[in-house]
């Protein structure tokens, strides 16, 4: 049994190293993304979520490192104790295992807030889910001035964290207003939006929600007009 196992590791050595390398690259990308997200976080709850993601990604990288070292050691043992393993079979390119469905699933899982922000300009005034994530006041198209009460609903399964932000239409960076982690049903979100110092014009408001597994819902974005 051990001979067959070592033979397998030796035969597919190149494919195993390739798979581990690709997984390490994916997890490394996720780690960089999580670190950047933590640096951009404006609220302590948001930083905690980013830190959990950093910790889980580091754990995956440690596992990948252990598997890599184990592969090297086992192949070395196989080469020393069973020299015949070098000639048991001649592996071809066609039989190397390829990280297909699993690797694609890892890539799909690696959606980050940065990736969502790249698409939000195109989905303005979308992403709102009635009775789950929605603005009740103001609503899209309203004119606002002064201190604006923000009323809405944030009631999703496995609630984790939410924040609400604004930006002038056409700008890239969102400016945080406030955040929380409690369910809200047709009530004030917890902080007014002070528009007194803002330049009159079109602005976007959005609610960003994640569940307790750090999965982001599509942001609920509306457009309002700030007037004097």
C-alpha positions in Angstrom: 0.0 0.0 0.0 2.8 2.4 0.9 4.6 1.6 -2.3 1.5 2.4 -4.4 1.0 5.7 -2.5 4.6 6.8 -2.9 4.4 5.8 -6.5 1.4 8.0 -7.0 3.2 11.0 -5.4 6.2 10.4 -7.6 4.3 9.9 -10.8 2.2 13.0 -10.4 4.9 15.1 -8.7 4.8 17.9 -11.2 1.0 18.1 -11.2 0.9 18.2 -7.4 3.5 21.0 -7.2 1.6 22.9 -9.8 -1.7 22.6 -8.0 -0.1 23.7 -4.7 1.5 26.7 -6.4 -1.8 27.8 -8.0 -3.6 27.5 -4.6 -0.9 29.4 -2.9 -1.2 32.2 -5.5 -4.9 32.4 -5.0 -4.7 32.5 -1.3 -1.8 35.0 -1.5 -4.1 37.2 -3.6 -6.9 36.9 -1.0 -4.5 37.7 1.8 -3.3 40.9 0.0 -6.9 41.9 -0.7 -7.9 41.3 3.0 -5.0 43.4 4.3 -5.9 46.2 1.9 -9.6 46.0 3.0 -8.5 46.2 6.7 -6.5 49.3 6.0 -9.5 50.9 4.3 -11.9 50.0 7.0 -13.4 52.9 8.9 -15.3 50.9 11.6 -14.1 48.5 14.2 -16.6 45.8 13.2 -15.4 46.1 9.6 -11.8 45.7 10.7 -12.8 42.6 12.8 -14.3 41.0 9.7 -11.2 41.8 7.6 -9.0 40.4 10.4 -11.0 37.1 10.4 -10.5 36.8 6.7 -6.7 37.5 7.1 -6.5 34.7 9.8 -8.4 32.2 7.7 -6.3 32.9 4.7 -3.0 32.6 6.6 -4.3 29.2 8.0 -4.9 28.0 4.4 -1.4 29.1 3.4 0.1 27.2 6.3 -1.7 24.1 5.3 -0.5 24.5 1.7 3.1 24.9 3.0 2.8 21.8 5.1 1.5 19.8 2.1 4.3 21.1 0.0 7.0 20.1 2.5 5.3 16.8 3.0 5.3 16.1 -0.7 9.0 17.0 -1.0 9.9 14.7 2.0 7.8 11.8 0.8 9.2 11.9 -2.7 12.7 12.1 -1.3 12.0 9.0 0.8 10.5 7.2 -2.1 13.5 8.0 -4.3 15.9 6.7 -1.6 14.1 3.6 -0.5 12.4 2.6 -3.8 14.7 3.6 -6.7 12.5 1.6 -9.1 9.8 4.2 -8.7 11.6 6.4 -11.2 10.9 3.8 -13.9 7.5 2.4 -12.8 5.7 4.6 -15.4 6.4 7.4 -17.7 4.0 10.2 -17.0 2.7 12.1 -20.0 1.3 15.6 -20.1 -2.1 14.2 -20.8 -2.4 12.5 -17.4 -1.3 15.3 -15.2 -4.1 16.3 -12.9 -5.4 19.8 -13.5 -7.1 22.0 -10.8 -10.4 22.4 -12.7 -13.6 22.7 -10.8 -12.0 23.2 -7.4 -9.7 25.9 -8.6 -12.5 27.7 -10.4 -14.6 27.6 -7.2 -11.7 29.2 -5.3 -11.6 32.0 -7.8 -15.4 32.6 -7.6 -15.1 32.6 -3.8 -12.4 35.3 -4.0 -14.8 38.1 -4.6 -13.7 41.1 -2.6 -15.2 44.4 -1.7 -12.8 46.0 -4.2 -14.3 43.9 -7.0 -17.8 44.9 -6.0 -16.8 48.5 -6.1 -15.6 48.2 -9.7 -19.2 47.3 -10.8 -21.2 49.6 -8.6 -21.1 52.6 -11.0 -22.9 50.4 -13.5 -25.5 49.2 -11.1 -26.5 52.5 -9.5 -30.0 52.4 -7.9 -29.9 48.6 -7.9 -29.1 45.9 -5.4 -31.9 46.8 -3.1 -34.1 44.0 -1.9 -37.6 44.9 -0.5 -37.9 44.1 3.2 -34.3 43.0 3.4 -31.9 45.8 2.2 -33.7 49.0 1.2 -33.9 52.7 1.6 -37.2 54.1 2.8 -36.1 57.8 3.3 -34.7 59.3 1.3 -35.6 57.4 -1.9 -33.9 57.6 -5.3 -34.7 60.9 -6.9 -35.4 62.9 -3.7 -34.0 66.3 -3.0 -32.4 66.7 0.4 -30.8 69.5 2.5 -29.3 70.0 5.9 -29.3 67.1 8.4 -31.1 64.2 6.6 -32.6 61.3 8.7 -31.7 58.0 7.0 -34.5 55.4 7.3 -34.5 51.9 5.9 -34.5 48.2 6.4 -31.5 45.9 7.0 -32.8 42.4 7.8 -30.9 39.6 6.1 -30.3 36.0 7.2 -27.3 35.5 9.4 -26.8 39.3 9.9 -23.1 40.2 10.3 -22.3 43.8 9.7 -23.5 46.8 7.7 -22.4 50.3 6.9 -23.8 53.2 4.9 -21.9 55.6 2.9 -22.2 58.4 0.3 -20.2 59.9 -2.6 -20.7 62.7 -5.1 -21.9 61.2 -8.4 -19.0 60.6 -10.7 -16.5 60.2 -7.8 -14.8 56.9 -7.0 -14.3 57.0 -3.2 -17.2 56.4 -0.8 -17.3 58.4 2.5 -18.6 56.5 5.5 -21.5 57.8 7.6 -22.0 55.1 10.2 -22.2 51.4 10.8 -23.8 48.7 12.9 -24.6 45.0 13.4 -28.2 45.0 14.5 -31.3 44.2 12.4 -33.3 47.3 11.4 -36.8 47.2 10.1 -38.3 50.4 8.7 -36.4 52.5 11.2 -33.6 55.1 11.4 -30.3 53.5 10.5 -28.6 55.2 13.4 -27.0 58.4 12.1 -28.2 61.4 10.2 -26.4 62.5 7.0 -25.2 66.1 7.3 -25.3 67.8 3.9 -24.8 71.4 5.1 -21.1 71.5 4.0 -21.6 69.6 0.8 -21.5 71.1 -2.7 -25.0 71.0 -4.2 -25.5 68.4 -6.8 -26.2 64.7 -7.3 -25.0 62.2 -4.7 -25.2 58.4 -4.3 -26.1 56.7 -1.0 -25.4 53.0 -0.5 -25.9 50.3 2.2 -23.3 47.6 2.3 -24.2 44.4 4.2 -22.3 41.2 5.0 -23.5 38.1 6.7 -21.7 36.4 9.7 -19.6 34.4 7.2 -18.2 37.6 5.7 -20.2 37.2 2.5 -21.2 40.5 1.0 -24.6 41.2 -0.4 -24.9 43.5 -3.5 -24.9 47.1 -2.2 -28.2 48.9 -2.2 -27.5 52.2 -4.1 -29.8 55.2 -4.6 -29.3 58.6 -6.1 -30.4 61.9 -4.4 -29.9 65.6 -5.1 -28.4 67.9 -2.4 -29.8 71.4 -2.6 -29.2 74.6 -0.6 
